[in-house]
Amino acid sequence: MGQEETPEYYSDEILNARLSLYTRRHLPWVSVVLGWFLYIGIGRGIELWSGLFFGVLALSTIVIPIRHLMGSARFRAELSRITP
């Protein structure tokens, strides 16, 4: 079966739109997890910045799940709009 015979389910535009949508949806989670790893690994040793860094991470840990839940309907609507 050649490449010209293979059915194309998603065009490049749809794939890019879906990738962008999922990236915008999950990037805050990845950022917070990475931030906690950095804070635990090296952030506590920085005298001036450790308190500020901890405050931002703590606030982000509270806010991001709320934003994730509140944006679920919009995410599903955008996903159904770009899904053929």
CYANA upper distance limits for C-alpha pairs under 8 A (distance plus 0.5 A):
  1 MET  CA      5 GLU  CA      6.66
  1 MET  CA      6 THR  CA      7.55
  2 GLY  CA      6 THR  CA      7.09
 10 TYR  CA     14 ILE  CA      6.39
 10 TYR  CA     15 LEU  CA      6.73
 10 TYR  CA     84 PRO  CA      8.19
 11 SER  CA     15 LEU  CA      6.75
 12 ASP  CA     16 ASN  CA      6.58
 13 GLU  CA     17 ALA  CA      6.60
 14 ILE  CA     18 ARG  CA      6.56
 14 ILE  CA     82 ILE  CA      6.91
 14 ILE  CA     83 THR  CA      7.88
 15 LEU  CA     19 LEU  CA      6.57
 16 ASN  CA     20 SER  CA      6.56
 17 ALA  CA     21 LEU  CA      6.61
 17 ALA  CA     82 ILE  CA      7.78
 18 ARG  CA     22 TYR  CA      6.66
 18 ARG  CA     79 LEU  CA      7.61
 18 ARG  CA     82 ILE  CA      7.78
 19 LEU  CA     23 THR  CA      6.48
 20 SER  CA     24 ARG  CA      6.62
 21 LEU  CA     25 ARG  CA      6.70
 21 LEU  CA     75 PHE  CA      8.17
 21 LEU  CA     78 GLU  CA      8.46
 21 LEU  CA     79 LEU  CA      8.06
 22 TYR  CA     26 HIS  CA      6.63
 23 THR  CA     27 LEU  CA      6.01
 24 ARG  CA     28 PRO  CA      8.20
 25 ARG  CA     68 HIS  CA      7.96
 25 ARG  CA     75 PHE  CA      8.12
 26 HIS  CA     30 VAL  CA      7.07
 27 LEU  CA     31 SER  CA      6.59
 28 PRO  CA     32 VAL  CA      6.72
 28 PRO  CA     64 ILE  CA      7.31
 29 TRP  CA     33 VAL  CA      6.77
 29 TRP  CA     64 ILE  CA      7.66
 30 VAL  CA     34 LEU  CA      6.52
 31 SER  CA     35 GLY  CA      6.40
 32 VAL  CA     36 TRP  CA      6.68
 32 VAL  CA     57 LEU  CA      7.16
 32 VAL  CA     60 SER  CA      7.38
 32 VAL  CA     61 THR  CA      7.26
 33 VAL  CA     37 PHE  CA      6.84
 34 LEU  CA     38 LEU  CA      6.69
 35 GLY  CA     39 TYR  CA      6.51
 35 GLY  CA     57 LEU  CA      7.39
 36 TRP  CA     40 ILE  CA      6.52
 36 TRP  CA     57 LEU  CA      7.49
 37 PHE  CA     41 GLY  CA      6.39
 38 LEU  CA     42 ILE  CA      6.24
 38 LEU  CA     43 GLY  CA      6.49
 39 TYR  CA     43 GLY  CA      4.39
 39 TYR  CA     44 ARG  CA      6.48
 39 TYR  CA     50 SER  CA      8.14
 39 TYR  CA     53 PHE  CA      7.83
 39 TYR  CA     54 PHE  CA      7.84
 40 ILE  CA     44 ARG  CA      6.88
 42 ILE  CA     46 ILE  CA      7.87
 43 GLY  CA     49 TRP  CA      8.05
 43 GLY  CA     50 SER  CA      6.08
 43 GLY  CA     53 PHE  CA      7.87
 44 ARG  CA     50 SER  CA      5.74
 45 GLY  CA     50 SER  CA      7.62
 46 ILE  CA     50 SER  CA      6.01
 47 GLU  CA     51 GLY  CA      8.39
 48 LEU  CA     52 LEU  CA      8.32
 49 TRP  CA     53 PHE  CA      6.35
 50 SER  CA     54 PHE  CA      6.46
 51 GLY  CA     55 GLY  CA      6.63
 52 LEU  CA     56 VAL  CA      6.74
 53 PHE  CA     57 LEU  CA      6.69
 54 PHE  CA     58 ALA  CA      6.49
 55 GLY  CA     59 LEU  CA      6.60
 56 VAL  CA     60 SER  CA      6.48
 57 LEU  CA     61 THR  CA      6.47
 58 ALA  CA     62 ILE  CA      7.00
 59 LEU  CA     63 VAL  CA      6.61
 60 SER  CA     64 ILE  CA      6.17
 61 THR  CA     65 PRO  CA      7.63
 62 ILE  CA     66 ILE  CA      7.57
 63 VAL  CA     67 ARG  CA      6.73
 64 ILE  CA     68 HIS  CA      6.46
 65 PRO  CA     69 LEU  CA      6.68
 66 ILE  CA     70 MET  CA      6.61
 67 ARG  CA     71 GLY  CA      6.42
 68 HIS  CA     72 SER  CA      6.84
 71 GLY  CA     75 PHE  CA      6.57
 72 SER  CA     76 ARG  CA      6.67
 73 ALA  CA     77 ALA  CA      6.61
 74 ARG  CA     78 GLU  CA      6.62
 75 PHE  CA     79 LEU  CA      6.53
 76 ARG  CA     80 SER  CA      6.55
 77 ALA  CA     81 ARG  CA      6.65
 78 GLU  CA     82 ILE  CA      6.92
 79 LEU  CA     83 THR  CA      6.54
 80 SER  CA     84 PRO  CA      8.40
